[in-house]
Amino acid sequence: MLHQQWMDWAQKFLGEIKANYPHCSVTERSELRRRFMEIKKSCNEVLEAWARIEEQLTELAAEHPGLISHDNEIQEEVWLNETSVRQFRQGQGYYGLTMFDEARKIFQQVVDEEPDFLLGRIYFGLTLFHEGELAEANRQFQLVLKTANHDSFTVFASHMLGCIAVKEGEDRQAIRRFSEVISAMPDHADAWFNMGACYYRLEEVHEAIPCFYHALSVNPDDWESMFFLSHCYRAIKEWNSVSFWRLAAYEKTKHPRILESIAHDYEEMGLPDKALEWYHRLLGKDSKYPGAYHGLAWNLWVKGQKKEAFSWLKKGLSLFPHHLELQFAYVWMCMANNERAKAEKAMSVLPDDVSEDPLWMAVRSRLSILTGNLNQATDFAEQLLREKKPSFQAMGHYHKGRTLLEMGELQDAIRHFRRARELVSSWKDPVFFEGVCHLIEGRSDATRSCWNQLMLKKQDR
């Protein structure tokens, strides 16, 4: 029917807007905004026409009661008047079109007029959830949980309470909610998936893995569970399983993000040629995917092909001039290539909020060392030491060590390099520079001990 064709058209363009708007050009954004407003205008026209038809239906039903089935229109143990039914259906229309602000206002009226109508309360809770009003959404689903007589309602409410806990960063609490859902409905694929994602975020991958397998046993086409399984196995370095699940997920969805992840895996395994192969595939799949240009540039740089690396990086920056990872790679490569003036120029145009990002702070610390501004380098390193994440603290220790090495304070530098290594055991640079400190002090045996660790790591891989 025509309305279904219109829905398909609207959903197609909304999907394109969601995928492309964050990283498109100013001109493209203008066109996407025009399309968005066109869809929104069409939605309003459709809903106004629907409301007029609904009013006619109500008038006809009042005039000719025999037109209506004796079955309750909404299968629930509550009698709704025609106005509430019409409002509920209108709210569903807005909700289906992701017009949550409009839907929320209507469902609020339905709940106020029919407080025992649980399906209306569920939709009200859902719109609140999508609008980020989590405390009120929580209250609505708690009410459903306390008053519902049907398992389908209580299970759904528990699941949504778990989703709210996830949004609030309370993964332990979310796991308890998803466990309640699974106890009542063992084949609830979404609950298994969400519980697995919680365990993954908590870095408890051995608990997460069975959850994703359960989700797949219910829905064998669940590519997201496959993708998460690949991440879990990546965390424990089971590379064969990583490759299997990455490829399985890619076969299901052909999503560019999976191609990028496969390429990243080869990077971590120290196989830049294989990484380049997959980045070229990614570029063939989506020529406007920034990660493809970044990955090609980085792996060519690792192979020593600096001219080609800069060429790909510049291509990427010409398409995405404000992409932070591409800018970061450009500054880093300029510094590594002793092109300090270019690096400083690129850093000078960064917005203030971006320049305070920990990764950029690490680059600024390194650039300060290269330009001889050791006090500034120390300040940046100490800011990193105050970060909460161990990886950022490790960068702080590493850059503090590099600064102390430049100042000739070798024992303090060694202490910071060792602390960086303790925080990120796979990081090789701190081990190398600890060896440099020992070499300067004439302890060649200690230097060999450090650098032999680097050789062993390379052989293991």
N, C-alpha and C positions, 0 to 999 in steps of 0.2 A: 504493500500500500504506500501512498505518497508520503504519509507521515513517517513511515519507517525509512524511506529513502532520505528524507530530510534529516532524521536522527543520525543515519549513517554518515551523511555529508558533514553534519555539525561535529560529530565525534572525531571524524578523520582530521578536520582542520584544527580542532582543539588539541589533538595529539601532536600534530606538527608544531603548533605554537609552543606547547610544553617542552618539546624536544629541542627546538631551535632558538627560542627567544633568549635564553641566558647567554649564548655566545655568538649571536649574529651581529652584523654591522648595523650602524645607525639607520641606514636606508632600509635594510631588511626589517628592522624593528618597527619602523613606521608602517610598513606594509602589513606586518603581523598585527599591530594595534588596530589597523583599519579592519582587518578580517575579524578580529575579536569583537569589535563594536558592531559589525554587521551581524555576527551570530547572536550577540546579546539582543540586538533590536529584533531579529527574527524570533527569538525565544519569547520576548514580550508580546509580539503579535500573535504567536501561536497560543500562548496562555490566555490572552484576552479573548480570542475566538473560542477556546475551550470553555472558559467561564460562561460565555453566552450560551453555548450549547448545553452546558450542565444545568443552567437555569431553566432552559426549555424542557429538559428531561424531568426536572423536579416538578414543573408546572403540569406536565402531562401525567406524571405519576399521581399527583394529587387529584387530577380530574378523572383519571381512569386507573384506579388501584389495581385492576386485574393485570396491568402491564408488568407489575413487579412480582418476582418470584417470592414465595414465602420464606426461602432460605435467607438467613441474615447475610447482608452484603459483605460484611467482614466477619470472618469466622472467629468470633470471640464471645465470651459469655457476658456481653453487655449490649444493650439496645442503644443505638445511636440515632439521633434525629438527622433529618436529611441535610441540614446545614452543616453539621459536623462532618458527615460523610463527604460532602462536597469540598469542605475546607481540607480534609485529610487528603483527598485525591489531588487537589490543587497543590498541596504541599509536596506530595510525591512527585508531581510534575516538575516543580522547581528543584527538588532534590536530585531527580534523574538528570537534570541539566547542569548539575553542580552549582546552582545558584543558591548557595547555602544561607545567605543572609535573608533572602525572601522566604525560603523554606522555614527557617527558624521562627520567624514572626508568626507564620500560619500555624505551625505545630504548637507554638506556645499557646495560641488561642484554643486549639483543639484540646490540649491537656488541661487548660484552665476550665473549659466547659465540660469536659468528660474525663475527670481524673482517674476513673477506673479503666479507661481504654488503654491497655498496655502497649498495643502496637503503635498508637500515636505517641506514647511516651518514649518508646524505643527510637522512633524516627526523630523525635525531639532531641534525645540524647546523641544520636548520630550527627545531627547538624551542629550541635554544640561541640562535639568532638572535632569535626572538620574545621570549625572556626577557631579552635584552640582554647575554648572555654572549658578547660579540663575539670575544674572543681565542680562546676554545675553539671557537666556531663556525668561525672562520677556519682553525684547525688541522684540523678535520674535513673541510672542503671542499678544503683543500690535499692531504690524503690521498686524497680521491676523485680529484682532478685527476692525481695521480701514478700511481695504480694502475688507473684505469678504462681499459677497452678500447673502450667504446662512445662514439661522439660525443655521444649524447644526455646521458650522464653528465658528460662533460668540459665541454660547453657549459653545462649547468645549474650545475655547480660554479663555472665562471668568472663566470657571471652573479651567483651569490650572493656571490662574493668582491667583485664590484663593488658590490653592495648593502651589504655590510659596510663597504667603504671610504666609501660615502656616509654611513652612520651615524656613522663616525668623523671626518667632515668632510674627507676626503681625496678631493676631487672629481677631481683630476688622475689619481690612481691608479685611481679608479673608471672614468674615461674609457678608460684603457688596457684594463681588464678587459672593458668593454662592447664595445670595438673587437675584442677577441679573439672574443667571441661572434658579432659580426656577420661577421667574416671566415669563421667556420665555418658560420654560418647567416644569410645576408643578409636573410631575411624574418622575423627575430626582432623583432617589434614592440616588446616590452617593453624590449629592449636599446636600440633606437633612441630610445624615449621617455626612458629613464633617462639616456642619454648627452646628449640635448637638455637635460634638467633640470639636469645637471651644468654644461653650458656656460652655461645661464641664470643659475645661482647664481654662476658666475665672471664674470658680466656680459659674456660673449662672445656676444651675441645673434645676430650674423651667422653664427656657427658652430652655434648652437642651432637656428635656423630650419629648415635642411635636414633635421636629425634628426627634427623633428616632422612634416615633410612625408613623410619615409620611413615613419614610424610610421603615418601616415594612409593611405599607399599600400597598406600591409598590412592595416590595419583601418580602413576608412572611417568606422566608428561611434565611433572613439576620441575622446570629447568632451574628455578631459583634454589630449590633444595640441592640440586646437582652442583650449582655454582658455589653454594655455601660449603658443601662437602669438599670441594676442591680447596677452598680457603682453609678448612680445618686440617686437611692433610698437608697443606703447605706449611701450616704452623708447626707441624711435627716432622717436616722434611721428608714425607713419604712421596717422592716425586712421581713415581709411577701412578699412584692413585690420583695425584694432582692432575696429571695429564689426562688420565681416563675421564675424570669427572668434568674437567674443563671442556674437553672435546664433546662429551655427551651433552653438556649444556648448550654448546654452540650448535650442535646438530638440531636441537629442539627449537632454538630461537634465532640463530644467526645474528645475535646482538653484538655490535661493535665492542662493547665493554668487555666481552668475553675474549675476543681476539686480543685486546690490549692486555688482559690478565695473562693469557698464554705467553705473550711476548715478555711480560715482566718476569714470569717464571724462568724463562731461558736466560734473562739478564742475571737473575740471582744464582743460576747454576753456572754462570761464567761462560755462556755460549752465545756471544754477540752475533755470530752469523745466523744462527737459528732465530734469535730475537729479531734481527733485521728482516728475515723472511716473513715473519708474522706481522711486523709493522707494515711491510709492503702490502700484505693481504688486507690489513686494516685500512690502509689508504685507498686500496682498490674498492673496498666496501663503502667507505665514506670519506670522500676527499676533503671534507670540512671537519674532520675530527682532530682537534689540537694535539691529543696525545700521540697520534701517529707521527707528526713532525718532531715532537719532542723525543720520542723513542728512536727514530731514525738518526737524529742528530747525536744523541747520547751514545748509541752503540757504534756509530762511525768514529766518534771521538775515542771510545775505548779501544778501537782497532788501530788508532793512530792516524786515521784519515781526517785530519783537522779541517782541511779546506772544504771537503764534502760535508762535514758536520756543520760548519758555519753556514754553508749554502742552504741546507735543509732547515736550519734554525731561522735563518732570515726569511725563507719562504713562509714558515709558520707564523713569524711575527708580522709579515706583511698582511696575512689573513686575519690574525688575531693579535693586534698590537697591544692589547691590555691583558693578555693571558699570563697569569703570574708564573706558572711553571716554565713557560718559554722564556719569560724575562729572567727568571732565576738562572736557567741554564746558560743564557747569553752572558750574564754577569760573571757566572762561575767560570765559563770557558775563556772569557776575556782575561780574568785574573790569572788563570792557569797558563795563558799564552803571553803573559806579561804585558797585556794591553790595558794598563791601569787607567789611562785617561778615558777609554771607552767604557770601562766598568763604572768609573765614578760618574760619568755622564748619565749612564742608564740608571744608576741608583738615585741620582739627584731628582729625577722626574717621578719617582714613586710617590703615591699618596701617603700622608702621614700615618694613617691607620695600618696600611700595608707594611710600611717600614718598621713597625713595631712587632710584626709577626716573628716568632722565634727563628724560623728558617732564615728570614732576611737578616735578623740580628746576627746570626752566625756568619753570614756573608759579609756583613758590615764589619764584624770583628776581624775577619781575615783580611778585608781590604784595608783596614786601619793598620794592620801589621805590615802589609806590603808597602804602604805609604809612610811608614815610620812613626805613626801616631799611636804609640804603645799604650798611653794612658786611656785613650778612647777605646782601643781594643780591649783593654782590661774591663772597662765599664760595661761594654756589650757582653763580654763573657760572664761577668757577675750577674747581669740581668738574666741570662740563660740559667744560671745556677739556681735562681729563685723560682724557676718554672716548676710546675707540679709533675709533668710527665718525665719519667726517667730518661727517655731518649733525648729530650731537650737539655736536661741536666748533664747528660753525657757530652753533648756538644759544648756546653759551658766549660766543663773540665778540659775538654780537648783544646778549645781555643785559649783558655787560660794557660794551659801547658805550652801552646805554641808561643804565646806572648812571653812567658817566663824563659823559654828557650832563647828567644831573641835577646832577652835582657841578661842572659848568662846565668840565671838562677836555676841550675840544672836539677838539683835534688827536688826542689819544689815542683819543677816541671814534670819530673818522673812521677811524683805522687799524683798529679792531676791526670797524667796519661793513664796510669793504672786504674784510677777511679773511673775514668771514661770507659775503659775496657770492662770493668766490673759491671757497669750499668748496661752496656751493650756488648755482649761477649763476642759477637760475630764481626765487630768492627776492627779492621786491620790497621788503619792509619795510626791510632794511638800506640800500637805495638811497634810500628816502624819508627816513630819519633822517639819512643823510649830508647830504642836501640841507638838512635842518633845521639841522644844525651850520653849514654854509656860510652860511645865511640869518642866523643869530645873529651870525656874525662879519662880516656886511656884504658877503659875496661873492655877490651876486645872480646873476652869470653862472654861477658854479659850481653854484648851486642849480638854475637853469634846466636846466643840462646833466644833472644827476641826474634831475630830474623829467621831462625830455623822454624819458629812457630808459623811464620807466614808461608814458608815452603811446605810445611806439613799440611796446612789448610788448603793450599792449592792442589796438592796431591790427593787429599781426601775427596775433593770435589770431582 
